[in-house]
C-alpha cells in the first residue's frame, strides 16, 4: 500500500483580480478523500493558487501525512515552487515563503503540473465556492488580505525579465524535444500571469 498521498489544488478568480476561491483534494489509499474549498474575497488567480497550496500543506500536516504528490494546473506556481522561476510579486512572496516552510515538515513533496481537465474535482470545488454552493465556505479573514485596488508593484524591467525567461525556457524545450514538449497555450498562460501581475494587462 502506498503511503504517498495525492493532492490536487486549484485557485480561481473571476475578474483577476475579482471574487476568488481556493480548493484542494487530498487522496489517500483506502481512505475517503479530504476536500476543502472556500472563498477569499477579491484577489488574483495567482494568490488563490498559492493559498490553495498553503491550505493543502497545512491540512496534510494535520493529517500526519509525510509523503505528498501535489498537482496544480498553474504552471507558474509549479515552476516557482520547483525553483525554475523566481517569485517577485509582493502579493505572492509571503505565500511562497509559507509554502516553502510547510514543505520542510514532510519527508518528500513533489509538485507537478497537470492540465485543467486532469484537475477537475479541485476546479469544480472552486467554482462551487464562488457560486455559493458550498455550505462551509470560510471567511476571507482566513486568507491573506489583498488590496481593494491592486496597484502596479512590479517594475517594467522585472516584467520584461520574467517574460524573457519564460520565452527562453520554452524555446529551449522546443529545440530539445519539439513543440509537443511545451504546448503554446501553456506559454501564453504563463506570460499572461506575468503581464497581469506587472499591471500591463487587466481583465475587466
N, CA, C and O of each residue as an XYZ file, in Angstrom:
816
protein
N       0.851     -1.194      0.000
C       0.000      0.000      0.000
C       0.883      1.239      0.000
O       1.807      1.359      0.804
N       0.591      2.139     -0.895
C       1.390      3.341     -0.999
C       1.102      4.274      0.164
O      -0.050      4.453      0.559
N       2.162      4.868      0.712
C       1.970      5.826      1.795
C       2.098      7.252      1.285
O       2.215      8.191      2.072
N       2.075      7.412     -0.031
C       2.147      8.742     -0.635
C       0.748      9.234     -0.974
O       0.015      8.579     -1.714
N       0.385     10.373     -0.438
C      -0.928     10.958     -0.714
C      -0.858     11.822     -1.964
O       0.149     12.481     -2.221
N      -1.924     11.812     -2.728
C      -2.035     12.654     -3.922
C      -2.887     13.870     -3.583
O      -3.984     13.742     -3.040
N      -2.372     15.043     -3.909
C      -3.059     16.290     -3.574
C      -3.266     17.104     -4.848
O      -2.308     17.421     -5.553
N      -4.506     17.436     -5.136
C      -4.822     18.328     -6.252
C      -5.282     19.668     -5.697
O      -6.141     19.720     -4.817
N      -4.711     20.746     -6.212
C      -5.042     22.083     -5.725
C      -5.516     22.954     -6.873
O      -5.164     22.722     -8.030
N      -6.319     23.960     -6.545
C      -6.754     24.901     -7.574
C      -7.153     26.213     -6.912
O      -7.617     26.243     -5.772
N      -6.959     27.292     -7.656
C      -7.399     28.609     -7.232
C      -8.029     29.309     -8.424
O      -7.603     29.107     -9.561
N      -9.035     30.125     -8.172
C      -9.730     30.795     -9.261
C     -10.111     32.205     -8.846
O     -10.402     32.471     -7.680
N     -10.104     33.103     -9.823
C     -10.516     34.485     -9.593
C     -11.339     34.949    -10.785
O     -10.860     34.913    -11.918
N     -12.540     35.373    -10.547
C     -13.404     35.856    -11.619
C     -13.229     37.360    -11.767
O     -13.806     38.148    -11.018
N     -12.429     37.735    -12.740
C     -12.092     39.138    -12.953
C     -10.599     39.376    -12.871
O     -10.066     40.238    -13.570
N      -9.929     38.632    -12.036
C      -8.470     38.608    -11.911
C      -7.819     39.998    -11.935
O      -7.204     40.345    -12.943
N      -7.923     40.806    -10.878
C      -8.499     40.429     -9.583
C     -10.023     40.529     -9.567
O     -10.632     41.296    -10.313
N     -10.607     39.726     -8.690
C     -12.046     39.686     -8.528
C     -12.388     38.652     -7.482
O     -11.496     38.163     -6.789
N     -13.671     38.299     -7.344
C     -14.057     37.272     -6.383
C     -13.254     35.991     -6.607
O     -13.180     35.489     -7.728
N     -12.663     35.472     -5.552
C     -11.730     34.350     -5.693
C     -12.050     33.242     -4.699
O     -12.752     33.448     -3.709
N     -11.517     32.071     -4.990
C     -11.691     30.913     -4.116
C     -10.518     29.968     -4.303
O      -9.817     30.016     -5.314
N     -10.315     29.103     -3.308
C      -9.305     28.051     -3.406
C      -9.964     26.718     -3.117
O     -11.043     26.661     -2.528
N      -9.311     25.650     -3.533
C      -9.805     24.303     -3.229
C      -8.648     23.321     -3.274
O      -7.661     23.526     -3.982
N      -8.790     22.238     -2.495
C      -7.831     21.139     -2.602
C      -8.531     19.829     -2.310
O      -9.553     19.780     -1.625
N      -7.943     18.757     -2.856
C      -8.436     17.399     -2.641
C      -7.242     16.536     -2.271
O      -6.277     16.448     -3.030
N      -7.303     15.900     -1.112
C      -6.233     15.002     -0.665
C      -6.744     13.571     -0.757
O      -7.713     13.205     -0.091
N      -6.087     12.765     -1.587
C      -6.491     11.366     -1.781
C      -5.465     10.443     -1.140
O      -4.263     10.570     -1.372
N      -5.968      9.497     -0.315
C      -5.102      8.535      0.369
C      -5.620      7.133      0.081
O      -6.830      6.916      0.016
N      -4.723      6.195     -0.089
C      -5.098      4.824     -0.405
C      -5.973      4.221      0.693
O      -5.604      4.220      1.868
N      -7.137      3.710      0.292
C      -8.014      3.027      1.228
C      -8.815      3.935      2.141
O      -9.507      3.445      3.034
N      -8.740      5.246      1.942
C      -9.456      6.196      2.791
C     -10.239      7.178      1.928
O      -9.868      7.412      0.778
N     -11.313      7.755      2.456
C     -12.066      8.737      1.676
C     -11.229      9.997      1.469
O     -10.382     10.324      2.300
N     -11.461     10.699      0.371
C     -10.691     11.921      0.123
C     -11.041     13.020      1.118
O     -12.155     13.073      1.641
N     -10.088     13.879      1.367
C     -10.306     15.061      2.191
C     -10.389     16.256      1.247
O      -9.452     16.521      0.494
N     -11.500     16.971      1.286
C     -11.724     18.087      0.375
C     -12.016     19.354      1.162
O     -12.655     19.319      2.214
N     -11.541     20.462      0.639
C     -11.852     21.753      1.259
C     -11.874     22.816      0.173
O     -11.072     22.782     -0.761
N     -12.794     23.755      0.302
C     -12.874     24.898     -0.604
C     -13.456     26.065      0.159
O     -14.282     25.875      1.052
N     -13.036     27.275     -0.180
C     -13.549     28.462      0.496
C     -13.303     29.682     -0.374
O     -12.414     29.692     -1.226
N     -14.104     30.704     -0.145
C     -13.916     31.961     -0.855
C     -12.827     32.788     -0.178
O     -12.494     32.564      0.985
N     -12.278     33.746     -0.924
C     -11.158     34.549     -0.438
C     -11.410     36.048     -0.529
O     -10.507     36.831     -0.237
N     -12.590     36.467     -0.919
C     -12.774     37.883     -1.202
C     -12.206     38.205     -2.570
O     -12.120     37.322     -3.423
N     -11.817     39.445     -2.797
C     -11.267     39.849     -4.088
C      -9.752     39.723     -4.106
O      -9.062     40.318     -3.279
N      -9.244     38.954     -5.043
C      -7.797     38.827     -5.204
C      -7.522     38.246     -6.591
O      -8.429     38.158     -7.418
N      -6.281     37.852     -6.846
C      -5.885     37.381     -8.172
C      -5.861     35.850     -8.244
O      -5.899     35.158     -7.226
N      -5.798     35.349     -9.472
C      -5.660     33.910     -9.695
C      -4.438     33.349     -8.973
O      -4.506     32.307     -8.321
N      -3.323     34.061     -9.101
C      -2.079     33.533     -8.544
C      -2.113     33.480     -7.022
O      -1.607     32.528     -6.428
N      -2.702     34.491     -6.379
C      -2.851     34.453     -4.917
C      -3.749     33.287     -4.521
O      -3.477     32.593     -3.542
N      -4.825     33.072     -5.285
C      -5.739     31.966     -4.986
C      -5.033     30.620     -5.140
O      -5.234     29.718     -4.327
N      -4.207     30.481     -6.179
C      -3.471     29.229     -6.396
C      -2.513     28.960     -5.234
O      -2.455     27.843     -4.721
N      -1.773     29.973     -4.826
C      -0.829     29.788     -3.718
C      -1.539     29.538     -2.398
O      -1.055     28.774     -1.564
N      -2.704     30.190     -2.203
C      -3.477     29.929     -0.992
C      -3.913     28.478     -0.937
O      -3.879     27.849      0.121
N      -4.329     27.942     -2.094
C      -4.717     26.528     -2.154
C      -3.554     25.631     -1.752
O      -3.742     24.657     -1.023
N      -2.358     25.953     -2.222
C      -1.181     25.156     -1.880
C      -0.902     25.206     -0.377
O      -0.685     24.172      0.255
N      -0.910     26.404      0.184
C      -0.631     26.552      1.621
C      -1.671     25.818      2.454
O      -1.323     25.103      3.395
N      -2.956     25.992      2.111
C      -4.025     25.327      2.868
C      -3.919     23.808      2.751
O      -4.158     23.096      3.726
N      -3.564     23.308      1.578
C      -3.430     21.868      1.388
C      -2.269     21.322      2.217
O      -2.391     20.266      2.837
N      -1.150     22.034      2.229
C       0.002     21.594      3.027
C      -0.335     21.597      4.515
O       0.059     20.685      5.242
N      -1.054     22.604      4.967
C      -1.457     22.653      6.377
C      -2.369     21.472      6.721
O      -2.206     20.837      7.763
N      -3.321     21.186      5.843
C      -4.243     20.067      6.098
C      -3.504     18.737      6.089
O      -3.777     17.867      6.917
N      -2.567     18.573      5.153
C      -1.802     17.328      5.075
C      -0.962     17.125      6.336
O      -0.831     16.007      6.833
N      -0.400     18.216      6.843
C       0.377     18.119      8.088
C      -0.527     17.726      9.253
O      -0.143     16.907     10.087
N      -1.724     18.306      9.312
C      -2.671     17.968     10.386
C      -3.082     16.494     10.323
O      -3.365     15.877     11.350
N      -3.112     15.941      9.117
C      -3.473     14.533      8.942
C      -2.312     13.588      9.263
O      -2.481     12.370      9.310
N      -1.150     14.164      9.480
C       0.015     13.343      9.798
C       0.666     12.711      8.583
O       1.422     11.748      8.713
N       0.384     13.236      7.415
C       0.979     12.690      6.192
C       2.442     13.107      6.086
O       2.838     14.160      6.586
N       3.243     12.264      5.424
C       4.669     12.547      5.292
C       5.157     12.609      3.852
O       6.197     13.204      3.569
N       4.406     11.993      2.940
C       4.842     11.948      1.539
C       3.690     12.445      0.664
O       2.581     11.911      0.706
N       3.980     13.481     -0.132
C       2.928     14.097     -0.929
C       3.330     14.211     -2.399
O       4.478     14.512     -2.727
N       2.365     13.967     -3.264
C       2.473     14.298     -4.685
C       1.415     15.351     -4.951
O       0.222     15.048     -4.926
N       1.830     16.577     -5.205
C       0.898     17.685     -5.387
C       0.805     18.029     -6.867
O       1.814     18.093     -7.570
N      -0.416     18.247     -7.324
C      -0.650     18.593     -8.721
C      -1.447     19.884     -8.813
O      -2.425     20.079     -8.092
N      -1.013     20.765     -9.713
C      -1.672     22.050     -9.934
C      -1.735     22.324    -11.427
O      -0.848     21.914    -12.175
N      -2.792     23.023    -11.867
C      -2.850     23.401    -13.282
C      -2.249     24.789    -13.516
O      -2.361     25.344    -14.609
N      -1.610     25.344    -12.479
C      -0.882     26.603    -12.629
C       0.593     26.304    -12.860
O       1.325     25.981    -11.925
N       1.020     26.414    -14.109
C       2.424     26.126    -14.408
C       3.348     27.150    -13.762
O       4.487     26.835    -13.417
N       2.857     28.380    -13.598
C       3.661     29.404    -12.946
C       3.990     28.992    -11.512
O       5.148     29.053    -11.099
N       2.982     28.576    -10.755
C       3.201     28.140     -9.371
C       4.158     26.952     -9.326
O       5.082     26.920     -8.513
N       3.931     25.983    -10.200
C       4.764     24.776    -10.191
C       6.221     25.126    -10.457
O       7.116     24.640     -9.766
N       6.462     25.971    -11.460
C       7.845     26.318    -11.798
C       8.482     27.177    -10.715
O       9.682     27.058    -10.467
N       7.711     28.037    -10.067
C       8.269     28.830     -8.974
C       8.609     27.944     -7.779
O       9.677     28.085     -7.185
N       7.706     27.036     -7.427
C       7.968     26.159     -6.291
C       9.120     25.200     -6.561
O       9.802     24.775     -5.629
N       9.342     24.857     -7.821
C      10.445     23.958     -8.172
C      11.740     24.712     -8.483
O      12.730     24.109     -8.899
N      11.728     26.021     -8.282
C      12.946     26.813     -8.430
C      13.297     27.208     -9.843
O      14.396     27.711    -10.078
N      12.395     26.998    -10.804
C      12.691     27.357    -12.192
C      12.442     28.837    -12.466
O      13.127     29.443    -13.289
N      11.460     29.417    -11.775
C      11.177     30.846    -11.884
C      11.307     31.478    -10.509
O      11.045     30.841     -9.489
N      11.718     32.745    -10.498
C      11.776     33.482     -9.248
C      10.412     34.074     -8.919
O       9.601     34.330     -9.809
N      10.171     34.286     -7.636
C       8.931     34.905     -7.183
C       9.250     36.353     -6.818
O      10.027     36.612     -5.900
N       8.644     37.290     -7.543
C       8.964     38.696     -7.316
C       7.760     39.526     -6.895
O       7.917     40.579     -6.276
N       6.559     39.059     -7.225
C       5.392     39.875     -6.909
C       5.168     39.912     -5.398
O       5.152     38.860     -4.759
N       4.994     41.094     -4.816
C       4.874     41.200     -3.347
C       3.684     40.459     -2.759
O       3.731     40.043     -1.601
N       2.610     40.283     -3.537
C       1.459     39.542     -3.017
C       1.738     38.049     -2.903
O       1.108     37.355     -2.106
N       2.687     37.552     -3.704
C       2.971     36.124     -3.726
C       4.117     35.718     -2.801
O       4.166     34.578     -2.338
N       5.028     36.636     -2.533
C       6.223     36.285     -1.757
C       5.881     35.687     -0.387
O       6.445     34.650     -0.036
N       4.974     36.300      0.412
C       4.667     35.693      1.724
C       4.055     34.306      1.603
O       4.370     33.417      2.394
N       3.185     34.113      0.619
C       2.570     32.804      0.421
C       3.609     31.781     -0.023
O       3.599     30.641      0.443
N       4.494     32.180     -0.911
C       5.571     31.296     -1.365
C       6.457     30.893     -0.184
O       6.816     29.725     -0.036
N       6.800     31.870      0.651
C       7.654     31.574      1.813
C       6.945     30.636      2.788
O       7.562     29.724      3.338
N       5.639     30.863      3.003
C       4.878     29.961      3.869
C       4.884     28.538      3.312
O       5.063     27.572      4.053
N       4.688     28.423      2.001
C       4.657     27.098      1.374
C       6.010     26.403      1.510
O       6.071     25.209      1.805
N       7.094     27.153      1.295
C       8.422     26.555      1.400
C       8.682     26.056      2.827
O       9.283     24.997      3.012
N       8.238     26.804      3.824
C       8.427     26.379      5.212
C       7.595     25.136      5.521
O       8.063     24.224      6.202
N       6.366     25.105      5.020
C       5.500     23.948      5.270
C       6.047     22.683      4.615
O       5.935     21.594      5.178
N       6.631     22.821      3.443
C       7.198     21.668      2.738
C       8.250     20.970      3.599
O       8.412     19.753      3.517
N       8.959     21.732      4.416
C      10.018     21.171      5.245
C       9.485     20.205      6.304
O      10.250     19.426      6.872
N       8.177     20.254      6.571
C       7.599     19.378      7.594
C       7.370     17.951      7.093
O       7.016     17.072      7.878
N       7.568     17.714      5.804
C       7.293     16.405      5.213
C       8.591     15.719      4.800
O       9.621     16.360      4.594
N       8.506     14.398      4.686
C       9.665     13.641      4.212
C       9.937     13.952      2.748
O      11.069     14.263      2.378
N       8.908     13.871      1.916
C       9.064     14.183      0.498
C       7.814     14.900      0.007
O       6.692     14.569      0.391
N       8.037     15.884     -0.847
C       6.947     16.602     -1.509
C       7.366     16.860     -2.956
O       8.401     17.476     -3.212
N       6.562     16.389     -3.884
C       6.786     16.709     -5.287
C       5.611     17.549     -5.774
O       4.468     17.320     -5.378
N       5.897     18.514     -6.627
C       4.856     19.405     -7.151
C       4.940     19.376     -8.666
O       5.949     19.777     -9.246
N       3.878     18.902     -9.306
C       3.869     18.761    -10.761
C       2.691     19.474    -11.399
O       1.699     19.796    -10.745
N       2.830     19.710    -12.693
C       1.788     20.412    -13.450
C       0.879     19.423    -14.158
O       1.340     18.433    -14.726
N      -0.424     19.702    -14.118
C      -1.400     18.927    -14.875
C      -2.300     19.897    -15.628
O      -2.432     21.061    -15.249
N      -2.913     19.410    -16.691
C      -3.877     20.227    -17.419
C      -5.148     20.373    -16.598
O      -5.412     19.578    -15.696
N      -5.927     21.390    -16.914
C      -7.145     21.661    -16.146
C      -8.097     20.471    -16.142
O      -8.751     20.192    -15.137
N      -8.171     19.765    -17.284
C      -9.083     18.622    -17.346
C      -8.641     17.482    -16.436
O      -9.439     16.602    -16.115
N      -7.369     17.489    -16.016
C      -6.873     16.484    -15.080
C      -6.986     16.964    -13.630
O      -6.549     16.284    -12.702
N      -7.573     18.132    -13.457
C      -7.713     18.732    -12.140
C      -9.184     19.070    -11.881
O      -9.500     20.058    -11.219
N     -10.077     18.227    -12.419
C     -11.499     18.562    -12.476
C     -12.144     18.751    -11.116
O     -12.910     19.696    -10.928
N     -11.854     17.878    -10.166
C     -12.545     17.959     -8.886
C     -12.186     19.240     -8.132
O     -13.070     19.919     -7.610
N     -10.899     19.573     -8.072
C     -10.496     20.804     -7.394
C     -11.072     22.025     -8.110
O     -11.517     22.976     -7.468
N     -11.059     21.991     -9.432
C     -11.628     23.084    -10.215
C     -13.121     23.232     -9.923
O     -13.615     24.347     -9.752
N     -13.838     22.105     -9.866
C     -15.279     22.146     -9.592
C     -15.558     22.703     -8.202
O     -16.505     23.468     -8.022
N     -14.742     22.330     -7.214
C     -14.935     22.841     -5.859
C     -14.732     24.353     -5.800
O     -15.450     25.054     -5.087
N     -13.747     24.854     -6.556
C     -13.530     26.304     -6.621
C     -14.770     27.011     -7.152
O     -15.223     28.007     -6.589
N     -15.304     26.484     -8.238
C     -16.473     27.107     -8.848
C     -17.701     27.011     -7.952
O     -18.513     27.935     -7.908
N     -17.840     25.898     -7.239
C     -18.954     25.767     -6.312
C     -18.844     26.800     -5.191
O     -19.848     27.376     -4.771
N     -17.635     27.029     -4.712
C     -17.440     28.032     -3.668
C     -17.800     29.423     -4.191
O     -18.471     30.199     -3.510
N     -17.347     29.727     -5.408
C     -17.640     31.037     -5.993
C     -19.124     31.211     -6.278
O     -19.645     32.325     -6.222
N     -19.803     30.115     -6.582
C     -21.242     30.164     -6.855
C     -22.088     30.123     -5.586
O     -23.316     30.189     -5.648
N     -21.422     30.012     -4.430
C     -22.147     29.969     -3.170
C     -22.834     28.647     -2.910
O     -23.805     28.594     -2.154
N     -22.349     27.576     -3.521
C     -22.985     26.269     -3.377
C     -22.390     25.423     -2.255
O     -22.879     24.326     -1.982
N     -21.343     25.921     -1.605
C     -20.729     25.167     -0.517
C     -21.186     25.753      0.808
O     -21.145     26.966      1.009
N     -21.612     24.902      1.687
C     -22.135     25.379      2.963
C     -21.069     25.706      3.985
O     -21.372     26.284      5.029
N     -19.792     25.338      3.699
C     -18.751     25.521      4.706
C     -17.660     26.460      4.232
O     -16.502     26.301      4.620
N     -17.996     27.425      3.410
C     -17.005     28.393      2.962
C     -16.460     29.175      4.150
O     -17.212     29.630      5.011
N     -15.170     29.319      4.180
C     -14.548     30.035      5.283
C     -14.517     31.523      4.974
O     -14.500     31.907      3.804
N     -14.509     32.363      5.992
C     -14.480     33.807      5.751
C     -13.167     34.241      5.148
O     -12.153     33.554      5.273
N     -13.192     35.391      4.491
C     -11.999     35.890      3.812
C     -10.866     36.172      4.779
O      -9.711     36.241      4.360
N     -11.169     36.341      6.090
C     -10.125     36.645      7.065
C      -9.109     35.528      7.172
O      -7.986     35.755      7.624
N      -9.485     34.307      6.759
C      -8.559     33.185      6.836
C      -7.509     33.242      5.748
O      -6.527     32.499      5.787
N      -7.711     34.132      4.762
C      -6.798     34.235      3.629
C      -6.008     35.526      3.714
O      -6.441     36.466      4.381
N      -4.856     35.596      3.053
C      -4.082     36.824      3.048
C      -4.881     37.962      2.425
O      -5.560     37.777      1.415
N      -4.792     39.132      3.033
C      -5.554     40.272      2.531
C      -4.996     40.753      1.207
O      -3.784     40.758      0.991
N      -5.896     41.157      0.322
C      -5.490     41.709     -0.971
C      -5.992     43.138     -1.059
O      -7.073     43.433     -0.549
N      -5.242     44.036     -1.690
C      -5.686     45.424     -1.802
C      -6.955     45.531     -2.628
O      -7.152     44.794     -3.594
N      -7.813     46.466     -2.228
C      -9.051     46.647     -2.960
C      -8.798     47.138     -4.369
O      -9.510     46.771     -5.305
N      -7.801     47.954     -4.513
C      -7.444     48.460     -5.832
C      -5.997     48.063     -6.101
O      -5.084     48.802     -5.732
N      -5.769     46.927     -6.728
C      -4.404     46.464     -6.961
C      -3.589     47.522     -7.694
O      -4.028     48.097     -8.690
N      -2.435     47.750     -7.190
C      -1.586     48.739     -7.839
C      -0.363     48.054     -8.417
O       0.034     46.967     -7.997
N       0.212     48.722     -9.384
C       1.375     48.150    -10.037
C       2.549     48.176     -9.086
O       2.998     49.243     -8.670
N       3.052     46.989     -8.740
C       4.132     46.905     -7.760
C       5.377     46.264     -8.345
O       6.380     46.112     -7.647
N       5.330     45.891     -9.596
C       6.458     45.241    -10.249
C       6.967     46.161    -11.347
O       6.183     46.682    -12.141
N       8.268     46.358    -11.392
C       8.834     47.279    -12.370
C       8.751     46.714    -13.779
O       8.619     45.507    -13.980
N       8.833     47.625    -14.755
C       8.829     47.199    -16.156
C       9.995     46.261    -16.440
O       9.861     45.294    -17.190
N      11.135     46.556    -15.835
C      12.316     45.725    -16.073
C      12.084     44.303    -15.563
O      12.492     43.334    -16.204
N      11.427     44.182    -14.404
C      11.142     42.860    -13.849
C      10.174     42.097    -14.734
O      10.355     40.904    -14.979
N       9.138     42.788    -15.215
C       8.169     42.145    -16.106
C       8.862     41.647    -17.367
O       8.636     40.517    -17.801
N       9.711     42.496    -17.959
C      10.441     42.089    -19.173
C      11.327     40.886    -18.900
O      11.376     39.945    -19.692
N      12.029     40.924    -17.771
C      12.959     39.829    -17.427
C      12.204     38.515    -17.251
O      12.642     37.472    -17.737
N      11.059     38.570    -16.549
C      10.275     37.353    -16.339
C       9.723     36.820    -17.651
O       9.717     35.611    -17.884
N       9.254     37.735    -18.520
C       8.705     37.308    -19.806
C       9.779     36.669    -20.676
O       9.541     35.648    -21.320
N      10.960     37.276    -20.690
C      12.067     36.721    -21.489
C      12.484     35.351    -20.951
O      12.803     34.450    -21.727
N      12.482     35.193    -19.616
C      12.833     33.906    -19.013
C      11.866     32.817    -19.470
O      12.283     31.710    -19.811
N      10.573     33.138    -19.473
C       9.561     32.174    -19.913
C       9.778     31.798    -21.373
O       9.741     30.618    -21.725
N      10.004     32.793    -22.222
C      10.182     32.530    -23.652
C      11.456     31.737    -23.930
O      11.462     30.839    -24.772
N      12.522     32.066    -23.228
C      13.776     31.324    -23.418
C      13.624     29.876    -22.992
O      14.100     28.965    -23.669
N      12.947     29.666    -21.847
C      12.723     28.308    -21.368
C      11.919     27.499    -22.378
O      12.225     26.337    -22.643
N      10.885     28.127    -22.940
C      10.057     27.440    -23.929
C      10.852     27.142    -25.190
O      10.761     26.049    -25.748
N      11.630     28.118    -25.633
C      12.414     27.935    -26.856
C      13.415     26.791    -26.700
O      13.626     26.011    -27.628
N      14.034     26.697    -25.507
C      14.996     25.623    -25.262
C      14.301     24.268    -25.256
O      14.814     23.290    -25.800
N      13.112     24.224    -24.625
C      12.360     22.969    -24.574
C      11.936     22.541    -25.973
O      12.011     21.361    -26.315
N      11.491     23.504    -26.783
C      11.085     23.184    -28.160
C      12.281     22.704    -28.980
O      12.162     21.776    -29.781
N      13.443     23.347    -28.771
C      14.643     22.956    -29.517
C      15.103     21.550    -29.137
O      15.559     20.780    -29.982
N      14.973     21.231    -27.843
C      15.446     19.934    -27.353
C      14.473     18.798    -27.638
O      14.881     17.697    -28.007
N      13.153     19.082    -27.461
C      12.178     17.987    -27.506
C      11.022     18.202    -28.471
O      10.123     17.365    -28.550
N      11.029     19.301    -29.201
C       9.953     19.550    -30.161
C       8.813     20.343    -29.549
O       8.766     20.542    -28.335
N       7.895     20.796    -30.393
C       6.800     21.653    -29.952
C       5.880     20.973    -28.947
O       5.252     21.643    -28.127
N       5.797     19.648    -29.005
C       4.907     18.932    -28.091
C       5.397     19.016    -26.644
O       4.625     18.750    -25.723
N       6.647     19.375    -26.430
C       7.212     19.415    -25.077
C       6.506     20.444    -24.205
O       6.235     20.193    -23.031
N       6.211     21.600    -24.783
C       5.534     22.666    -24.043
C       4.448     23.252    -24.941
O       4.770     23.977    -25.882
N       3.184     22.964    -24.684
C       2.103     23.486    -25.521
C       2.105     25.007    -25.535
O       2.294     25.628    -24.489
N       1.900     25.618    -26.691
C       1.889     27.089    -26.772
C       0.898     27.742    -25.821
O       1.155     28.827    -25.299
N      -0.259     27.070    -25.590
C      -1.239     27.670    -24.686
C      -0.703     27.767    -23.258
O      -1.081     28.673    -22.515
N       0.179     26.834    -22.869
C       0.770     26.895    -21.531
C       1.712     28.096    -21.421
O       1.768     28.755    -20.382
N       2.451     28.375    -22.500
C       3.344     29.535    -22.516
C       2.535     30.815    -22.415
O       2.901     31.734    -21.682
N       1.438     30.873    -23.149
C       0.608     32.070    -23.104
C       0.026     32.273    -21.707
O      -0.083     33.408    -21.243
N      -0.347     31.190    -21.035
C      -0.889     31.299    -19.676
C       0.149     31.905    -18.736
O      -0.174     32.752    -17.904
N       1.398     31.463    -18.876
C       2.452     31.997    -18.022
C       2.718     33.471    -18.318
O       2.857     34.281    -17.402
N       2.788     33.814    -19.617
C       3.027     35.205    -19.991
C       1.895     36.098    -19.511
O       2.126     37.204    -19.022
N       0.669     35.605    -19.656
C      -0.487     36.385    -19.228
C      -0.399     36.695    -17.737
O      -0.668     37.820    -17.316
N      -0.020     35.691    -16.933
C       0.094     35.894    -15.485
C       1.155     36.932    -15.153
O       0.953     37.784    -14.287
N       2.290     36.858    -15.848
C       3.369     37.814    -15.601
C       2.932     39.228    -15.962
O       3.192     40.174    -15.218
N       2.265     39.369    -17.110
C       1.829     40.692    -17.552
C       0.733     41.256    -16.653
O       0.688     42.461    -16.407
N      -0.140     40.394    -16.169
C      -1.189     40.858    -15.245
C      -0.584     41.293    -13.914
O      -0.940     42.340    -13.374
N       0.328     40.487    -13.395
C       0.941     40.822    -12.111
C       1.751     42.123    -12.212
O       1.898     42.853    -11.232
N       2.269     42.397    -13.409
C       3.014     43.634    -13.616
C       2.147     44.824    -13.942
O       2.648     45.936    -14.110
N       0.832     44.597    -14.034
C      -0.077     45.700    -14.322
C      -0.165     46.056    -15.787
O      -0.780     47.063    -16.139
N       0.441     45.246    -16.661
C       0.422     45.528    -18.089
C      -0.945     45.147    -18.685
O      -1.481     45.860    -19.533
N      -1.497     44.014    -18.229
C      -2.801     43.557    -18.692
C      -3.752     43.505    -17.522
O      -3.367     43.140    -16.412
N      -4.986     43.866    -17.769
C      -6.020     43.778    -16.752
C      -7.288     43.273    -17.367
O      -7.708     43.738    -18.427
N      -7.913     42.301    -16.690
C      -9.209     41.803    -17.148
C     -10.288     42.716    -16.611
O     -10.192     43.196    -15.482
N     -11.326     42.964    -17.418
C     -12.440     43.809    -16.994
C     -13.596     42.953    -16.534
O     -14.634     43.481    -16.136
